[in-house]
Amino acid sequence: MVNRPVAIYAHGMTLPTEPIGSIPRPAQVLAASPSELAEAQEQAVRDTIARLEALGSPVVTDGEQSKPSFATYPIAGLANLSPDGVVIPFADGHQRQLPCLTAGPFRYQVNAEKYLRAAQAHASVPVKQAVIAPSALSLLYPSAGIDGYSREAFLDDLVDAAEADIRGCLDAGAHVVQLDFTEGRLSLKLDPSGGVLDDFVAVNNRVLERFSAAERARIGVHTCPGGDQDSTHSLDIDYAGLLPKLFQLKAGNFYLQLASEPDPDKVLAVAADHLPADARIFVGVTDPVDPVVETPEQVRDRVLAAARHLPADRLGTCDDCGFSPFADDTSTSREVAFAKIEARVQGTALAAAALGI
């Protein structure tokens, strides 16, 4: 079945809750041979959606069961890449490395609509779709340039491809399309002047400005300090440097990692000062990096704390990050992920009752 998008949450009517994206892949997917992989992934998508619906999740995702990673799905199979791109260092010492573009033109090989339609075939509730922000893929262009293919030409191609990725999901009935913008906070670690962040915001807005106001109401942006193998890449960077520029993005929803913040009230105060008109803020109430499962009461209290800073009718809840944004990350078990999601769903309902919405 193909789900039609339901009306975007009406202000004052509900306290929405949504997953961010990835769920740890089952062992059958991780161990599957090339000939078995597609079937194992399809079974994992079906199981993920069934379990999310059984937990009462009003919006579901496919858990990114078929993506190689949240960042690289569009370029899987692209021939004009080398492996020696930008290195992303994490606090525990491990690294992830992006590929590097070696020649033009730049083209997506896979669009997220593929994952969305596969999920919709199994879902009976609205499905959201995560896509990679074009700012992350802008890092593929080498600092030394490419002969015969300027950075400007690359960005033109990237913006066209990112627009098509988002639009395909909207047209296919995605409840919301979420841009993963984990590189936003990281950029302030790599460039404390904020110049790289300004470039990221500019390229993302080049894409977002191509959508109508009604379409942007179904587009969101997720930010976090990265989460991989129970570590992060930029939790030590002050959120206050990111949020004012983050909220310049022309999106209708913002998903903020918050549960793992050492001083969430400080973050919420900054968010309140820069809250865009008509935007909804989804606050993170579960921490995928922490193995301890939150209680519904802890989730409730985190929502009520957020409601002291932000209008309750413009609040929602989410997980801080995806639970396994890279397919090979097994640091969090599938069972723990679903337990945290259950706590988020139940705790959000408790908070809604306490707030009278």
Disulfide bonds with the S-S distance in Angstrom:
none
